[in-house]
Amino acid sequence: MTEEIKTEEAVQTDEQPENIIRNHVLGSMGVGLIPMPLVDLVALTGVQLNLLRKLAKKYNVPFSQDKGKNVLAALLGSGLPVSISGAVASLIKSIPLIGQTTGAITMSVLGGATTYAVGKVFEQHFASGGTFLNFDPEAVKDYYAKMFKEGEKVAEELKKKEDQKVK
């Protein structure tokens, strides 16, 4: 009897979009805890680009880092008030003592919520046959805002679960 061994690529394509998104939300929440202002935003962008790469692979959509950056910037730019709140949370970390704690907690949840929304938007887009070339951020603006609100709840729940594990 021969045992079938899955390659890393095969394992990744077996992963469900919900799990891909959840894992990246957790990663984004961890990145939000980075104490240095703006470094967390750069790292968050990296996590979100990896999310796009994995979702694109799941749906057999060609991915390039440049296209990923462009559509990510366009999507986050279309939800400007939400995007600005993340930058503000990051900059709050520069206030000694209280700013670091407040900023880390806030940025952790905002980063998770943003990543969740990005993941849900692209999951829907790719599942309906979309690609990076035909992505229209204005068309998904309302859906992104709705998924951001949902993502805040998801991030809060994940944070509570993690806090309970620590206790």
Buried (B, 14 or more C-beta within 10 A) or exposed (E): EEEEEEEEEEEEBEEEBEEBBBBBBBBBBBBBBBBEBEEBBEBBBEBBBBBBBBBBBBBEBEBEEEBBBEBBEEBBEBBEEBBEBBBEBBBBBEEEEEBBEBBBBBBBBBBBBBBBBBBBBBBBBBEEEBBBEEBEBEEBBEBBBBBBEBBBEBBEEBBEEEEEEEE
